[in-house]
C-alpha cells in the first residue's frame, strides 16, 4: 500500500513519534494553560495591559502626540524586524530542502545523533517551515494592528478637563487594539522559542523532548515569576535569581 511504503521510507521510530507528539502537546498545552492561568494571577502581558491603558489616558490628555507616535513606531519596528527575519529563515529552510543529502552528511557526522532517512529529514525541515510561517503571520498581523493604533492615535480627540469620561470609549478601543498587537507579538516570539526546541530533533528525539520541556519552563517563569513581572507590579519580594 502507498501509505505503508511511505512510512517505510520515513524510517519513523516510536521515539520520533513520541518526541513529535510531546512537542505539539507541550506547545498547545502551555498556550492553553497560560491563557487560563492569566485569568487568576498577574502576567507580563496582563500587567502591561494596565500600562497600555494608562498610556492611552495620558495620550488623550496631550495636545502634541509626537511621543505617542514615536512609541508606536518603535513597537512596529520590533514586529517588522522579526517579520523580515522570519522571511529570511523561511528562505533558508526552503533552500535547505534542495540539499537534504548534504544536510544528512553534516548531521550524521555530529556526535550522539540518530541516523534518519531522507524523507524524515525533509519532514523535520517542513516542521520548522510551518513554525516560522505561523510566526510570520503573527508578526505581520501585529504590524497591521499597530498601524491601526497609529491611525486611532491620530483620530483621537483631546480630552476635555471638565468631562474626561466622554472619551472612555476611545481609550478602551486603543488599549484593546494595542493589547491584541502585543498578544500576537508574544505568540510570534513563542514560536521562535519552540522552533529552537524543534531544531534539536535533527540530533536526537530525546534531546527534542528535553529542549521542549526547557522551553516551557523558561516561558512559564518569564511570564509568571520573573523579576521583571515583580518590578512591574511593585512587588519588592521578588526572587533575586530570576530575571
Secondary structure by P-SEA (a helix, b strand, c coil): caaaaaaaaacccaaaaaaaaaaaaaaaaaaaaaaaaaaccccaaaaaaaaaaaaaaaaaaccccaaaaaaaaaaaaaaaaaaaaaaaaaaaaaaaaacaaaaaaaaaacccbbbbcaaaaaaaaaaaaaaaaaaaaaaaaaaaaaaaaaaaaaacccccccccccaaaaaaaaaaaaaaaaaaaaaaaaaaaaaaaaaaccccaaaaaaaaaaaaaaaaaaacccaaaaaaacccccccccc
